[in-house]
């Protein structure tokens, strides 16, 4: 479809919001993202106690504006419906992965570590980066316990918690939001698998070189004697069947739902919730204790994202109205969306850029038919924003939800993870950024 016909097709569509929100209503969204980025550093105790109140409070400002001023309940209900689907996926993957315990032999060689990270990058596309991170971070620490250092934690975040999950909508929250907006499930992997292979391959090569040097410093006899009786074990494997149910839920038709047209849960979301409940009730307590399982990480995601989903409504509508971000090439979209994803949450960054790109052609990101039209005309744009949002989410601890979870678990296990600034100037800028630049240049410079 040509650009003129694309714009013409979109012009005839009816928009639920006949009156655009005031540009000032973007402030709650910007304020919440700044709070997420800065308050854990500047006022950690306050943020730990009151983050839920801040998120819900700012979200309520936006909701009240739409309900009482614009008289537009549709936008709020639509956003909450997507929030419920989002949390059903993220929450179910978190709970079910917490019911699987992997025991390891604590003397991993560099090659074993590379295979382990590659495995994590692969299953991140099946159980999500959050699920894979929660499942594998503790075994990763235990198998390297004689020589665990900051770079082990950082490369785990690079590979498993972020870059590995770009192949499917299950892999990372930005891609799942795109799936909810109408991007076909299998389209993503068909378009991005070469970039995934290149990115993961380069990260693993760099990690292997560093890990070999570290491995040589550890006395072999001491480590071998201390781990002689350790073996690889797997407990809670019935949860693999429940993970399969979650995957099935993603493919159930969106038209199967419970509730009203405005606010509902899809049959797929209900299946995910049921699988999570079954997992929690049927997993033996020693397994949860071995995993140090608790609901705090997913509760934090739930509270923060209810604020994000509400406050981003005005930003998405304004960008979708044609006030879009003007970027000429997929490569510029890749770096622009990536730069924001590294320091803001990558899920709203993805939607913001998608809405902005579509808004240039009077297309509504809330209309699946419009998303498919844009996908047909500008596949390179969606590939670029997908790769940028997912890959660059590893740029800082606040780029993606699992990053801070991994850091917290590592520190609780006695591993000294790098601080916020050290993570950036010591690892993501000198190691990650050059690799992502190479991937973007090779994969996107000739796309349109």
Phi, psi and omega in degrees: 000132181283164182297317178299317180291329177296312179294322181294321180295326182282331186297330184280351183289150178265129180260133180297325182268096183289336180241125179287149178290160174294145179298336178296337183285359172283342184300318177301322178296311179297320180297319180294317179295322177294322177298315179298324183281321193254323186296325175300339179266320187268330182215065188300316182294316177299314183295319180298324183275331192235010183301323180295318179295320179297312182296311181292323179298312179293322176296324180293326177302312180294315181299316179296322178299315181290320184284321188261329183262306181276347183054043183239085179283338183300315183299319181291314181295321179297317180295320180290328176296317178294324178298317180297318178294318179299312182289330177298319179289307183298315183294318181293320178296322179295313183293314184291319178294332176290349178264006178246125181243130180246118173268144188230165171264118193281046176215067185281133173277165177304322180293317177300319178298317179298316179297320180296314179295321177296320175300316179298319178297326181286311183286346175300335178278351180254321181243010177083155178295326177294312180298315181294321180295315181292329180286323193252344186294320181291315173301324179298318179292317182293321183287344176246024191297335182278349183211025183294131179224178183300322185292334174298317180291317183296315181290331173298317178295316178305308192273306188275317186280348184220279192301328182295335189267029185264005186271332183224159175299337176288332189300313185217145184308319179303318182290327178292323176296322175296320176299317178296332180276350174127000178284125183303146186302310188275354180298322186298307184295327178296330185266330192249358185300325176297320179294322178298312180300316182294313182296310180296320179299313180295319179298318181290326177296314179297316179299317182300317180299315180293319185290327177299316180296320179292320183298324183290344182276346185267127176299120185297319185295320180297312181294318182296319180292319183290337184248015186299325184264002180276145178221164174281129179225154179226124179236152180078031186290345176297340179291342175297324177294324179290326173298324177296325177295321177298316178298320177299321181299328179296328186269352178295144182303137179295341181287341177279111186208162178236129182123196180271170177296326182283319183224117185205167170246133178284162177299325178297318178296320178296321178295320178297315180297317179298318179297321179294318179296316179299317180300313183296321183282334186259352179278130181297143182303319179301330178291313177298321180293321179296327178273358184053045187285133170206168187269002185301313182300317182286331174296318179297316177299316182299313180293316182294320185282338174293325174291318181296314182298324180283312186290339182276356180302309180298320180299316180294321180291319180294317178294322180287348181278358182115354178272053190276172176277122184270104177232134191275330187229154174303326180296321178291325176295319180302311182286325180291312179293325179293320181299319178288322181297330181292333186237355170238175177289135187287340180291306176295330176299316178302309182295324179298314180289323177297315178297320180294315179297317180290326181298334178297338181243025178056038178254144184259122181294343179275356181253110181306325179296322178293320179299318179294323177297315179294321179300319181293321184274329186225061179298327181297326179295314182290324175299316183295315182288331176293310180294317181297315182293318183284308185296313185282354173299342177276000185292335177206173180295336184263006181286331183209146186308314183295340187300309180292327177299314180297316179300316182296317180294320179298315181293324177294333178274003178091010179267132180276094177282150180295149175291177185303308182288320179298323177302318184285302186281340181266339187226302188291321179288309183282335186251310185283312186302314178300322179294316180293328176294318178298315180299313180298316181296316183286326187266336190240350188292339180252005180273164184228000000 
